[in-house]
Amino acid sequence: MSICASSGVGQKLRLNVVALIGDGVVGRMLVAIDEDASVEILATKIRAAMAKSRIEGCLLRLTNNQKSNLPADERIGDVMQDGEEVIAVLTRDPEDPVVRQQLMGGLGNSL
């Protein structure tokens, strides 16, 4: 019996995060997260990793390789597998009024 199974703690997933602004890659990070955590918690970890790596930008959304949005309330273990790539879609300074409204309303930076 593994230690994880006996302690009731889920496995850690290592996710390769690519930060994009427009079509340009502005950074890459490896983020480890418990499979039972939500996508919202992943977004928080990505923001912290971005700050640590000095990557500037506002997080708009997280997507998978097929460009499907990852819902904030989903469990990471249900939408991602170990070693998969997560795309962090960023904006530098939202000039689009719709994007600015989303960020002000909490939809973007809080997912």
N, C-alpha and C positions, 0 to 999 in steps of 0.2 A: 504494500500500500504506500502510495506516495505521501510526502509531507503535505502537499497542497490538498489532497483529498481528505486527509485526516483533520486538517485545521479548518476546513470549510471555506478557505480562501481560493478564489478563482486563479487561473493561470495568468501570467503576464503576457501581453502581446507586444511585440516590437514592431512599430509602424514607421515606415519611411515617409516623412512629410516633405512635400515639395511646396514651397511658398511661391505663388505667382502673382505678379501685377501685370495685367493685360496678358500678353503671350510670353512675357519674359520671366525666367526663373530668377528670383532674388535671394533664394536660400534653400538649403536642404538641412533637415534635422532628423535624428532618430528619437522617437518618443516611446517609452515603455509605459504601458497602462494595463491595469487589471481588466480582464475580459468582462467582468460584471459591471464596470463603470459605464456611465452614459456618454453619449457623444458630446453632451454639454461639458462634461468633465474633461474630455479629450480636448475640446476647444480651449479650455482654461489652461491645460498643460502646454498646448501649442503656443498660446499667447506668452506664457512664461519662457518657453524655449526661444521664441522670437526675440524677446527682450534681452535674454542672456546672449544671444547671437548678434544682437544689435541690428536686427531686421526691422525696418520701419514699415508701418502700414496698418490699416484697419482690417480686421478679419471680417469678411462678408459672409462666407459659407465654407463648409467642408464638403468635398466630393470624393468619389472613388475614381478609379481609372476610366470608367465609362461615363464620367461626368454626371453621375447621379448624385443629387444632394443627400447628405447623411442627416436624417432627422435627429434633432437634439435629444429627444426622449428615448431613443433606441439604445439598447445595450450594445456595447462595442463588440462583444463576442458574437452577436447576431448579425452584424453588418460587415465585419472585417475578420481577416485571418492573420496569423502571425506572419510578418514579413511583407505584408501588402503595402501599397502606396496610397497615401492620403494626399489630396490636393487641397492646400489652404489658399483659397481665392481671396486676395487682398486688394485694397485700394489705398493709394497714398493720401489723397485729399478728395473726398467725394464732392465732385462738382455737380453731378446729376442729382436733382432735387429728390428723386425717388430714393436713391441710395442714401442720401443725407437723412431723409425721413426715417428710413429703416434703422440706421445707426442711432439716431436720436430716440427712436421708439424701442430700442433694445433688441431688435431682430437680428442685426448684424453682429456686433461685438459680443453679444451674449448668446448668440445662436438660439 
